[in-house]
Amino acid sequence: MDAKPLRWLAATVTTGVLVAVGATTIAADASNERQRARSVIFVNGDGMGPAHREAARLALKGLGGQLVMDTLRVSGQLTTSPDDPTNPITDSAAGATAWTIGQRTYNGSIGYDVNKKPVPTLGFQAKRAGKATGLVTTAQVTDASPAAWFSNVPDRGQQDEIARQYLDISKPDVILGGGEDWWLPAGTPGAYPDKPAEDPTEGSRSTKGDLIAKARQSGYRYVSTPAQLQAAPNGKLLGLFSNQEMFQQREEGKGDVYSPVVSLATMTSKALSTLSKDRDGFFLMIEEEAIDEFSHNNNGTRMLQSMGELDKAVAVAKAYVAEHPDTLLVVTGDHECGGLTVEDTGTGDESGDAISREDGPFSIPGSPLKFNLDWTTPSHTGVDVPVTAAGPYAGQFTGKHPNTYVHEVLSKILTK
């Protein structure tokens, strides 16, 4: 027998040993993860599909660059289909509820199964398990995605009831974002006046009374400005920084504004510094809503801006995980919005075909090249969304999974 087959045989035997050792290592790692997993940071880029991430990478980091969210060591895919009697494409409510109760459900559902029965959500269960909990969003804090973690209503539009449940039932320790209108009765404006010039339809509308006053009575510190947020001590915290969303979603050049009073990264940093004081660990949900809203308006400029702000918040979370290896960080989207494609600028403009809408060109830093965005719908689509993760149990997100799988993984940390 010559040397070459012997080398092949040696490699085969060695590989076999490594596989056996690897299996043992995987089992040991799973055991170690159970021992060291304490907290979860879950990040939702609402409406963020694969093309959103690639477009943001090109526009913000250049041809050879990476978004922070794409540097996490594990990647996979999640499906997004709901269990809706009339629509195979999910909305944010059903998409987020699949994460929080582990079941597909109908569009509009917040913590309700397909039989319209409430199911305990992961945010509620984490609190019951003794962990601190919180949510940070550029949407209304009572909007579909955050609400699905901490409330149960059959219709996502019941935002004042969702706020009431936060205070009376699920009791998240930190609540930061927009939507002051849903916390105050009609005719009782708060820090943000009714009928602002940028959107006269906005105004206080709670049917559950003055929920800000109730929050204060329940021990929350209420803040509405950056200075107040910075000065807020540790403890229960409610911060509302706009009437509704913390931006104005419009088509480009038609009143579109993305200039939150407080950045998503700043709110994330404050939430982490507060929640991390709990010795039992915490759960924090972070959301950038503007990706979805500007995608509905096929506004590439603002979508890319909001993607950049999301990535800054991910950077804050990643830095925290680097210092606290007992924390799982997951970044994904509840669905894709806009049917987005990244195209060469030489591609023909299909804007006049009533199907596609060309957007751009957008510059790539460090390169003379540019790219276009092609929107195919102002609505959600059913494509899979990317998921990236780091920390204990991150490896379980490798591969393709239904969105309900999020519940399976996170519950191992949050409900024990």
C-alpha positions as CSV (number, residue, x, y, z in Angstrom):
1,M,0.0,0.0,0.0
2,D,1.5,3.3,-1.0
3,A,1.7,6.4,1.3
4,K,-1.2,8.3,-0.2
5,P,-4.0,5.8,0.8
6,L,-2.4,5.6,4.3
7,R,-2.6,9.3,4.7
8,W,-6.3,9.1,3.6
9,L,-6.9,6.3,6.1
10,A,-5.2,8.3,8.9
11,A,-7.3,11.4,8.1
12,T,-10.5,9.3,8.1
13,V,-9.7,7.8,11.5
14,T,-8.8,11.2,12.9
15,T,-12.0,12.7,11.5
16,G,-14.0,9.9,13.1
17,V,-12.4,10.6,16.5
18,L,-13.1,14.3,16.1
19,V,-16.7,13.7,15.3
20,A,-17.1,11.6,18.4
21,V,-15.4,14.2,20.5
22,G,-17.4,16.9,18.8
23,A,-20.7,15.2,19.7
24,T,-19.5,15.1,23.3
25,T,-18.5,18.7,23.1
26,I,-21.9,19.7,21.8
27,A,-23.7,17.9,24.6
28,A,-21.3,19.6,27.1
29,D,-21.9,23.0,25.5
30,A,-25.7,22.5,25.8
31,S,-25.3,21.7,29.5
32,N,-23.0,24.7,30.0
33,E,-25.5,27.0,28.2
34,R,-28.3,25.9,30.5
35,Q,-26.1,26.8,33.5
36,R,-24.9,30.2,32.2
37,A,-28.0,31.5,30.3
38,R,-29.6,34.2,32.4
39,S,-30.8,37.1,30.2
40,V,-32.2,37.7,26.7
41,I,-31.9,40.7,24.4
42,F,-34.3,40.3,21.4
43,V,-34.1,42.8,18.6
44,N,-36.8,43.2,16.0
45,G,-36.1,45.2,12.8
46,D,-39.8,45.5,11.9
47,G,-40.3,44.7,8.2
48,M,-36.6,43.8,7.8
49,G,-35.9,41.2,5.2
50,P,-32.6,40.0,3.6
51,A,-32.5,42.8,1.0
52,H,-32.9,45.5,3.7
53,R,-29.9,44.2,5.4
54,E,-27.8,44.0,2.2
55,A,-28.9,47.5,1.1
56,A,-27.9,48.9,4.5
57,R,-24.6,47.1,4.4
58,L,-23.7,48.6,1.0
59,A,-25.0,52.1,1.9
60,L,-23.6,52.3,5.4
61,K,-20.5,50.0,5.4
62,G,-19.3,49.7,1.8
63,L,-18.6,46.8,-0.4
64,G,-16.3,45.0,2.1
65,G,-18.0,46.1,5.3
66,Q,-20.4,44.5,7.7
67,L,-23.3,45.6,9.7
68,V,-22.9,44.9,13.4
69,M,-26.0,42.7,13.3
70,D,-24.2,40.6,10.7
71,T,-21.1,40.1,12.8
72,L,-22.9,37.9,15.3
73,R,-21.5,34.4,15.2
74,V,-24.6,32.5,14.3
75,S,-27.0,33.0,11.4
76,G,-30.1,31.3,10.1
77,Q,-33.6,31.9,8.6
78,L,-37.1,32.1,10.0
79,T,-40.4,31.6,8.1
80,T,-43.1,34.1,8.8
81,S,-46.5,32.5,7.7
82,P,-49.5,33.2,10.0
83,D,-52.5,30.9,10.6
84,D,-55.0,33.3,9.2
85,P,-58.2,32.3,7.5
86,T,-58.0,34.9,4.7
87,N,-54.3,35.9,4.3
88,P,-51.1,33.8,3.9
89,I,-49.0,36.8,4.6
90,T,-48.4,37.9,8.2
91,D,-48.9,41.2,9.9
92,S,-46.7,42.4,12.8
93,A,-49.2,41.2,15.4
94,A,-49.3,37.6,14.3
95,G,-45.6,37.6,13.5
96,A,-44.6,38.7,17.0
97,T,-47.3,36.6,18.7
98,A,-45.7,33.5,17.1
99,W,-42.5,34.4,18.9
100,T,-44.2,35.0,22.2
101,I,-46.7,32.1,22.5
102,G,-45.0,29.5,20.2
103,Q,-48.1,29.2,18.0
104,R,-49.0,30.6,14.6
105,T,-52.2,32.7,14.8
106,Y,-54.4,35.1,12.9
107,N,-53.4,38.6,11.8
108,G,-54.2,41.2,14.4
109,S,-53.8,38.8,17.3
110,I,-51.9,39.9,20.3
111,G,-51.2,36.9,22.5
112,Y,-54.3,35.0,21.3
113,D,-54.3,31.6,19.6
114,V,-56.3,30.8,16.5
115,N,-59.4,30.0,18.7
116,K,-59.2,33.5,20.1
117,K,-58.1,32.3,23.5
118,P,-55.3,34.2,25.4
119,V,-52.0,32.3,26.0
120,P,-49.4,33.4,28.5
121,T,-46.7,35.4,26.7
122,L,-42.9,35.1,27.1
123,G,-42.7,38.6,28.6
124,F,-45.3,37.7,31.2
125,Q,-43.6,34.4,31.9
126,A,-40.2,36.0,32.3
127,K,-41.6,38.3,34.9
128,R,-43.3,35.5,36.7
129,A,-40.0,33.6,36.7
130,G,-38.4,36.6,38.6
131,K,-36.6,38.3,35.8
132,A,-36.7,42.0,35.1
133,T,-38.4,42.9,31.8
134,G,-38.5,45.8,29.4
135,L,-39.3,47.1,26.0
136,V,-37.7,49.7,23.8
137,T,-39.2,50.8,20.5
138,T,-39.5,53.7,18.0
139,A,-43.2,52.8,17.6
140,Q,-45.9,53.3,20.1
141,V,-44.9,51.2,23.1
142,T,-48.3,49.6,22.8
143,D,-47.9,48.8,19.1
144,A,-48.2,45.2,17.9
145,S,-44.6,44.0,18.2
146,P,-43.9,45.1,21.8
147,A,-47.5,44.4,22.9
148,A,-47.3,40.8,21.8
149,W,-44.6,40.2,24.5
150,F,-46.5,41.7,27.4
151,S,-50.3,41.6,26.7
152,N,-53.3,39.6,25.5
153,V,-55.9,41.3,23.3
154,P,-57.8,39.8,20.4
155,D,-57.3,43.0,18.3
156,R,-54.0,44.9,18.0
157,G,-55.9,48.2,17.8
158,Q,-56.8,48.1,21.5
159,Q,-53.7,50.0,22.5
160,D,-55.0,51.7,25.6
161,E,-56.1,48.3,26.9
162,I,-52.6,47.1,26.2
163,A,-51.1,49.9,28.2
164,R,-53.5,49.1,31.1
165,Q,-52.3,45.5,31.0
166,Y,-48.7,46.6,31.2
167,L,-49.5,48.3,34.5
168,D,-51.9,45.8,36.0
169,I,-50.7,42.4,34.7
170,S,-47.4,42.0,32.9
171,K,-45.6,44.9,34.6
172,P,-42.5,45.4,32.5
173,D,-39.9,47.3,34.5
174,V,-38.8,49.6,31.6
175,I,-41.1,50.9,28.9
176,L,-39.5,53.4,26.4
177,G,-40.8,54.6,23.1
178,G,-43.6,56.6,21.5
179,G,-47.4,56.6,21.8
180,E,-48.2,59.0,24.6
181,D,-51.7,59.5,23.0
182,W,-52.8,56.1,24.2
183,W,-52.0,56.8,27.9
184,L,-54.0,60.0,28.3
185,P,-57.8,60.7,27.9
186,A,-59.1,62.7,24.9
187,G,-58.7,66.4,25.5
188,T,-55.9,65.9,27.9
189,P,-52.6,66.3,26.0
190,G,-49.4,65.6,27.8
191,A,-45.8,66.5,26.9
192,Y,-46.6,66.3,23.2
193,P,-49.5,68.5,22.1
194,D,-52.6,67.3,20.3
195,K,-52.9,68.0,16.6
196,P,-49.3,68.8,15.9
197,A,-48.5,70.5,12.6
198,E,-46.7,67.5,11.2
199,D,-49.8,65.3,11.8
200,P,-53.0,66.9,12.9
201,T,-54.7,63.5,13.3
202,E,-52.6,62.8,16.4
203,G,-54.1,63.4,19.9
204,S,-54.8,61.9,23.2
205,R,-57.3,59.0,23.1
206,S,-57.2,56.7,26.1
207,T,-60.5,55.2,27.2
208,K,-58.9,53.8,30.3
209,G,-58.3,57.1,32.1
210,D,-55.0,58.8,32.8
211,L,-52.6,55.9,32.6
212,I,-49.5,58.0,33.1
213,A,-50.9,59.1,36.5
214,K,-51.7,55.4,37.2
215,A,-48.1,54.5,36.2
216,R,-46.7,57.0,38.7
217,Q,-48.9,55.6,41.4
218,S,-47.6,52.1,40.5
219,G,-44.0,53.3,41.1
220,Y,-42.9,54.2,37.6
221,R,-40.7,57.2,37.0
222,Y,-42.3,59.0,34.0
223,V,-40.0,60.8,31.6
224,S,-40.6,62.6,28.3
225,T,-37.3,64.3,27.4
226,P,-33.7,63.2,26.8
227,A,-32.6,65.0,30.0
228,Q,-35.2,63.4,32.1
229,L,-34.3,60.0,30.7
230,Q,-30.6,60.5,31.4
231,A,-31.3,61.6,35.0
232,A,-33.8,58.8,35.8
233,P,-32.6,56.6,38.6
234,N,-32.6,52.8,38.5
235,G,-36.1,51.4,39.0
236,K,-39.4,51.2,37.2
237,L,-39.3,53.5,34.2
238,L,-41.9,54.8,31.7
239,G,-40.7,57.0,28.9
240,L,-42.9,58.3,26.1
241,F,-41.3,60.6,23.5
242,S,-44.0,61.2,20.9
243,N,-47.7,61.2,20.3
244,Q,-47.6,58.1,18.1
245,E,-44.5,56.7,16.3
246,M,-41.2,58.6,16.9
247,F,-41.1,59.6,13.2
248,Q,-43.4,60.7,10.4
249,Q,-43.9,57.9,7.8
250,R,-44.4,59.4,4.3
251,E,-43.1,59.0,0.8
252,E,-39.7,60.7,0.2
253,G,-40.0,64.4,0.2
254,K,-43.6,64.5,1.3
255,G,-43.3,65.2,5.0
256,D,-41.2,62.1,5.8
257,V,-39.2,62.7,9.0
258,Y,-36.9,60.4,11.0
259,S,-35.6,62.4,13.9
260,P,-36.6,60.7,17.2
261,V,-36.4,62.9,20.4
262,V,-34.2,60.1,21.9
263,S,-32.3,57.6,19.7
264,L,-33.0,53.9,19.8
265,A,-29.4,53.3,20.9
266,T,-29.8,55.7,23.8
267,M,-33.0,54.1,25.0
268,T,-31.3,50.7,24.6
269,S,-28.4,51.7,26.8
270,K,-30.7,53.1,29.5
271,A,-32.8,50.0,29.5
272,L,-29.8,47.7,29.8
273,S,-28.3,49.7,32.6
274,T,-31.5,49.5,34.5
275,L,-32.5,45.9,33.9
276,S,-29.1,44.5,34.4
277,K,-29.3,45.3,38.1
278,D,-31.6,42.3,38.6
279,R,-29.6,39.3,39.9
280,D,-32.1,36.9,38.3
281,G,-31.5,38.2,34.8
282,F,-33.7,40.1,32.4
283,F,-35.6,40.1,29.1
284,L,-35.4,43.2,26.9
285,M,-37.2,43.6,23.6
286,I,-35.8,46.2,21.2
287,E,-37.6,47.3,18.0
288,E,-37.0,49.7,15.1
289,E,-40.4,50.3,13.7
290,A,-39.4,52.8,11.0
291,I,-37.9,50.1,8.7
292,D,-41.4,48.8,8.2
293,E,-43.2,52.1,8.0
294,F,-40.9,53.6,5.5
295,S,-40.9,50.4,3.5
296,H,-44.7,50.6,3.3
297,N,-44.0,54.0,1.7
298,N,-41.2,52.6,-0.5
299,N,-38.9,55.3,0.9
300,G,-35.4,53.9,0.6
301,T,-33.6,56.9,2.0
302,R,-35.5,56.8,5.3
303,M,-35.5,53.0,5.4
304,L,-31.7,53.1,5.2
305,Q,-31.5,55.8,7.9
306,S,-33.6,53.7,10.2
307,M,-31.5,50.6,9.4
308,G,-28.5,52.5,10.5
309,E,-30.2,53.5,13.8
310,L,-31.2,49.9,14.4
311,D,-27.6,48.8,13.9
312,K,-26.4,51.3,16.4
313,A,-28.7,49.8,19.0
314,V,-27.4,46.3,18.1
315,A,-23.9,47.6,18.7
316,V,-24.9,48.6,22.2
317,A,-26.5,45.2,22.8
318,K,-23.5,43.4,21.4
319,A,-21.1,45.3,23.6
320,Y,-23.2,44.3,26.6
321,V,-23.1,40.7,25.6
322,A,-19.3,40.8,25.3
323,E,-19.2,41.8,29.0
324,H,-22.0,39.5,30.1
325,P,-21.6,36.1,28.4
326,D,-24.7,34.8,30.2
327,T,-26.9,36.9,27.8
328,L,-28.4,35.7,24.5
329,L,-28.7,38.3,21.8
330,V,-31.0,37.6,18.8
331,V,-31.6,40.0,15.9
332,T,-34.3,39.3,13.3
333,G,-37.4,40.7,11.7
334,D,-41.1,39.8,12.1
335,H,-41.6,39.8,8.3
336,E,-40.4,41.5,5.1
337,C,-42.0,44.7,3.8
338,G,-41.9,46.1,0.4
339,G,-40.8,43.1,-1.7
340,L,-37.4,44.8,-1.8
341,T,-34.6,43.9,-4.3
342,V,-31.1,45.4,-4.6
343,E,-30.3,46.2,-8.2
344,D,-27.6,47.4,-10.5
345,T,-28.1,51.0,-11.6
346,G,-27.9,49.7,-15.2
347,T,-31.1,47.7,-14.7
348,G,-34.1,49.1,-16.6
349,D,-36.5,51.3,-14.6
350,E,-39.8,49.4,-14.3
351,S,-41.5,52.2,-12.3
352,G,-44.2,52.7,-15.0
353,D,-45.4,49.1,-15.0
354,A,-47.6,49.6,-11.9
355,I,-45.7,46.8,-10.3
356,S,-42.2,47.9,-9.5
357,R,-40.9,51.2,-8.1
358,E,-37.3,52.2,-8.7
359,D,-35.5,54.0,-5.9
360,G,-32.0,55.5,-5.9
361,P,-29.3,55.5,-7.0
362,F,-27.6,55.1,-3.6
363,S,-23.9,55.6,-3.1
364,I,-21.5,53.0,-1.7
365,P,-18.9,54.6,0.6
366,G,-15.3,54.0,-0.6
367,S,-16.4,53.1,-4.0
368,P,-17.5,54.8,-7.3
369,L,-20.3,52.3,-7.6
370,K,-23.9,52.8,-6.8
371,F,-27.0,50.6,-6.5
372,N,-30.8,51.0,-6.9
373,L,-33.6,49.6,-4.8
374,D,-36.6,48.1,-6.5
375,W,-39.8,48.0,-4.5
376,T,-42.5,45.5,-5.7
377,T,-45.2,46.2,-3.2
378,P,-46.2,48.7,-0.5
379,S,-47.2,45.7,1.7
380,H,-45.7,42.8,3.5
381,T,-44.4,39.7,1.8
382,G,-43.9,36.1,2.8
383,V,-40.2,35.7,2.3
384,D,-38.0,34.2,5.0
385,V,-36.2,36.7,7.3
386,P,-32.6,36.4,8.4
387,V,-31.8,35.8,12.1
388,T,-28.4,36.3,13.7
389,A,-27.5,35.6,17.3
390,A,-24.7,35.4,19.9
391,G,-24.4,34.1,23.4
392,P,-25.9,31.0,25.1
393,Y,-28.2,29.0,22.9
394,A,-27.3,31.1,19.8
395,G,-26.2,28.0,17.9
396,Q,-29.8,26.7,18.0
397,F,-30.7,29.4,15.4
398,T,-28.5,27.8,12.8
399,G,-30.6,26.6,9.8
400,K,-34.1,27.3,8.8
401,H,-36.9,27.3,11.3
402,P,-40.5,28.5,11.7
403,N,-40.9,31.8,13.6
404,T,-42.5,29.8,16.4
405,Y,-39.1,28.3,17.1
406,V,-38.1,31.6,18.7
407,H,-40.4,30.7,21.6
408,E,-38.8,27.2,21.9
409,V,-35.3,28.7,22.3
410,L,-36.1,31.7,24.4
411,S,-38.3,29.8,26.8
412,K,-35.3,27.7,27.9
413,I,-33.9,30.9,29.5
414,L,-36.9,33.0,30.3
415,T,-39.3,30.6,32.0
416,K,-37.0,28.6,34.2
